[in-house]
């Protein structure tokens, strides 16, 4: 059994665990931070994103919505997306990718 804690992340994006079929990661965005400058696309992986702290603006498939603590979304494989922290406090998300999107233990 492997247990990871999202509060142990040292980088803005950090892969926590990886198996053959899934992967977990944490993303920490400071006020004004964004997941990427341009829209991202995961060609083969679905992404589940849960906001555990703060709030974000999610732009997924051309639609923009504010996500707050406790909100969760699914970004289907092949869908352009990005996340931006428009608030004054940091935002923390817990992410699951299936199948894995990044190399194990990747850091941003």
Phi and psi in degrees as GROMACS dihedral restraints (atoms count N, CA, C in turn):
[ dihedral_restraints ]
;  ai    aj    ak    al  type     phi  dphi    fc
    3     4     5     6     1  -117.4    20    10
    4     5     6     7     1   128.3    20    10
    6     7     8     9     1  -121.1    20    10
    7     8     9    10     1   131.1    20    10
    9    10    11    12     1  -123.3    20    10
   10    11    12    13     1   154.6    20    10
   12    13    14    15     1  -120.4    20    10
   13    14    15    16     1   128.1    20    10
   15    16    17    18     1   -62.9    20    10
   16    17    18    19     1   -24.6    20    10
   18    19    20    21     1   -76.6    20    10
   19    20    21    22     1    -7.6    20    10
   21    22    23    24     1   -88.2    20    10
   22    23    24    25     1    -2.9    20    10
   24    25    26    27     1   -66.2    20    10
   25    26    27    28     1   135.9    20    10
   27    28    29    30     1  -103.4    20    10
   28    29    30    31     1   -19.1    20    10
   30    31    32    33     1  -110.2    20    10
   31    32    33    34     1   168.6    20    10
   33    34    35    36     1   -67.7    20    10
   34    35    36    37     1   -28.5    20    10
   36    37    38    39     1  -137.0    20    10
   37    38    39    40     1   130.2    20    10
   39    40    41    42     1  -148.3    20    10
   40    41    42    43     1   127.0    20    10
   42    43    44    45     1   -73.1    20    10
   43    44    45    46     1   131.8    20    10
   45    46    47    48     1   -97.6    20    10
   46    47    48    49     1   -47.4    20    10
   48    49    50    51     1  -145.4    20    10
   49    50    51    52     1   149.1    20    10
   51    52    53    54     1  -141.9    20    10
   52    53    54    55     1   132.6    20    10
   54    55    56    57     1  -121.7    20    10
   55    56    57    58     1  -175.2    20    10
   57    58    59    60     1   -65.0    20    10
   58    59    60    61     1   -31.2    20    10
   60    61    62    63     1  -111.1    20    10
   61    62    63    64     1   -14.5    20    10
   63    64    65    66     1  -151.5    20    10
   64    65    66    67     1   170.1    20    10
   66    67    68    69     1  -153.5    20    10
   67    68    69    70     1   142.3    20    10
   69    70    71    72     1  -114.9    20    10
   70    71    72    73     1   151.3    20    10
   72    73    74    75     1  -153.4    20    10
   73    74    75    76     1   159.8    20    10
   75    76    77    78     1  -120.8    20    10
   76    77    78    79     1   143.2    20    10
   78    79    80    81     1  -128.4    20    10
   79    80    81    82     1   128.7    20    10
   81    82    83    84     1  -119.7    20    10
   82    83    84    85     1   117.8    20    10
   84    85    86    87     1  -114.4    20    10
   85    86    87    88     1   121.8    20    10
   87    88    89    90     1   -70.8    20    10
   88    89    90    91     1   170.6    20    10
   90    91    92    93     1   -52.0    20    10
   91    92    93    94     1   128.9    20    10
   93    94    95    96     1    83.5    20    10
   94    95    96    97     1    -5.3    20    10
   96    97    98    99     1   -78.1    20    10
   97    98    99   100     1   159.3    20    10
   99   100   101   102     1  -141.5    20    10
  100   101   102   103     1   154.7    20    10
  102   103   104   105     1   -69.2    20    10
  103   104   105   106     1   -29.8    20    10
  105   106   107   108     1  -167.0    20    10
  106   107   108   109     1   157.2    20    10
  108   109   110   111     1   -70.3    20    10
  109   110   111   112     1   -44.3    20    10
  111   112   113   114     1  -104.2    20    10
  112   113   114   115     1   167.2    20    10
  114   115   116   117     1   -63.2    20    10
  115   116   117   118     1   140.4    20    10
  117   118   119   120     1  -101.8    20    10
  118   119   120   121     1   154.6    20    10
  120   121   122   123     1  -139.5    20    10
  121   122   123   124     1   128.5    20    10
  123   124   125   126     1  -101.2    20    10
  124   125   126   127     1   105.6    20    10
  126   127   128   129     1   -62.0    20    10
  127   128   129   130     1   -38.3    20    10
  129   130   131   132     1  -116.9    20    10
  130   131   132   133     1    -6.7    20    10
  132   133   134   135     1  -114.8    20    10
  133   134   135   136     1   133.2    20    10
  135   136   137   138     1   -78.7    20    10
  136   137   138   139     1   146.6    20    10
  138   139   140   141     1  -122.7    20    10
  139   140   141   142     1   128.6    20    10
  141   142   143   144     1  -107.1    20    10
  142   143   144   145     1   126.2    20    10
  144   145   146   147     1  -122.5    20    10
  145   146   147   148     1   125.4    20    10
  147   148   149   150     1  -116.6    20    10
  148   149   150   151     1   126.4    20    10
  150   151   152   153     1   -82.8    20    10
  151   152   153   154     1   118.0    20    10
  153   154   155   156     1  -103.3    20    10
  154   155   156   157     1   -15.5    20    10
  156   157   158   159     1  -154.9    20    10
  157   158   159   160     1   137.5    20    10
  159   160   161   162     1    79.5    20    10
  160   161   162   163     1  -154.6    20    10
  162   163   164   165     1  -149.4    20    10
  163   164   165   166     1   156.1    20    10
  165   166   167   168     1  -137.4    20    10
  166   167   168   169     1   155.6    20    10
  168   169   170   171     1   -95.4    20    10
  169   170   171   172     1   121.3    20    10
  171   172   173   174     1   -98.6    20    10
  172   173   174   175     1   132.3    20    10
  174   175   176   177     1  -119.3    20    10
  175   176   177   178     1   108.8    20    10
  177   178   179   180     1  -131.2    20    10
  178   179   180   181     1   120.2    20    10
  180   181   182   183     1    56.6    20    10
  181   182   183   184     1    34.8    20    10
  183   184   185   186     1    86.6    20    10
  184   185   186   187     1    -0.4    20    10
  186   187   188   189     1  -110.4    20    10
  187   188   189   190     1   136.0    20    10
  189   190   191   192     1  -110.9    20    10
  190   191   192   193     1   135.5    20    10
  192   193   194   195     1  -146.4    20    10
  193   194   195   196     1   150.7    20    10
  195   196   197   198     1   -86.6    20    10
  196   197   198   199     1   132.0    20    10
  198   199   200   201     1  -113.4    20    10
  199   200   201   202     1   133.2    20    10
  201   202   203   204     1  -116.3    20    10
  202   203   204   205     1   170.0    20    10
  204   205   206   207     1   -45.8    20    10
  205   206   207   208     1   126.7    20    10
  207   208   209   210     1    96.1    20    10
  208   209   210   211     1   -15.7    20    10
  210   211   212   213     1   -76.3    20    10
  211   212   213   214     1   144.7    20    10
  213   214   215   216     1  -134.9    20    10
  214   215   216   217     1   145.2    20    10
  216   217   218   219     1  -138.7    20    10
  217   218   219   220     1   160.7    20    10
  219   220   221   222     1  -116.8    20    10
  220   221   222   223     1   126.1    20    10
  222   223   224   225     1  -104.7    20    10
  223   224   225   226     1   108.3    20    10
  225   226   227   228     1   -70.4    20    10
  226   227   228   229     1   148.7    20    10
  228   229   230   231     1   -49.7    20    10
  229   230   231   232     1   137.1    20    10
  231   232   233   234     1    86.0    20    10
  232   233   234   235     1    -0.5    20    10
  234   235   236   237     1   -94.2    20    10
  235   236   237   238     1   123.7    20    10
  237   238   239   240     1   -63.7    20    10
  238   239   240   241     1   138.3    20    10
  240   241   242   243     1  -158.5    20    10
  241   242   243   244     1   159.8    20    10
  243   244   245   246     1  -162.0    20    10
  244   245   246   247     1   159.1    20    10
  246   247   248   249     1  -129.2    20    10
  247   248   249   250     1   137.2    20    10
  249   250   251   252     1  -135.2    20    10
  250   251   252   253     1   137.4    20    10
  252   253   254   255     1   -94.2    20    10
  253   254   255   256     1   105.1    20    10
  255   256   257   258     1   -93.4    20    10
  256   257   258   259     1    -2.4    20    10
  258   259   260   261     1   -87.9    20    10
  259   260   261   262     1   178.4    20    10
  261   262   263   264     1   -87.6    20    10
  262   263   264   265     1   -19.7    20    10
  264   265   266   267     1  -108.2    20    10
  265   266   267   268     1   162.0    20    10
  267   268   269   270     1   -66.1    20    10
  268   269   270   271     1   158.8    20    10
  270   271   272   273     1  -122.2    20    10
  271   272   273   274     1   139.5    20    10
  273   274   275   276     1  -125.7    20    10
  274   275   276   277     1   131.5    20    10
  276   277   278   279     1  -124.7    20    10
  277   278   279   280     1   150.3    20    10
  279   280   281   282     1  -110.3    20    10
  280   281   282   283     1   130.3    20    10
  282   283   284   285     1  -125.2    20    10
  283   284   285   286     1   144.2    20    10
  285   286   287   288     1  -124.8    20    10
  286   287   288   289     1   130.8    20    10
  288   289   290   291     1  -116.6    20    10
  289   290   291   292     1   134.1    20    10
  291   292   293   294     1  -142.7    20    10
  292   293   294   295     1   118.7    20    10
  294   295   296   297     1   -68.9    20    10
  295   296   297   298     1   174.2    20    10
  297   298   299   300     1   -52.9    20    10
  298   299   300   301     1   140.4    20    10
  300   301   302   303     1  -101.1    20    10
  301   302   303   304     1   -32.8    20    10
  303   304   305   306     1  -117.7    20    10
  304   305   306   307     1   162.5    20    10
  306   307   308   309     1   -67.4    20    10
  307   308   309   310     1   147.1    20    10
  309   310   311   312     1   -55.6    20    10
  310   311   312   313     1   138.1    20    10
  312   313   314   315     1    65.9    20    10
  313   314   315   316     1    22.0    20    10
  315   316   317   318     1   -65.4    20    10
  316   317   318   319     1   144.7    20    10
  318   319   320   321     1  -130.0    20    10
  319   320   321   322     1   148.1    20    10
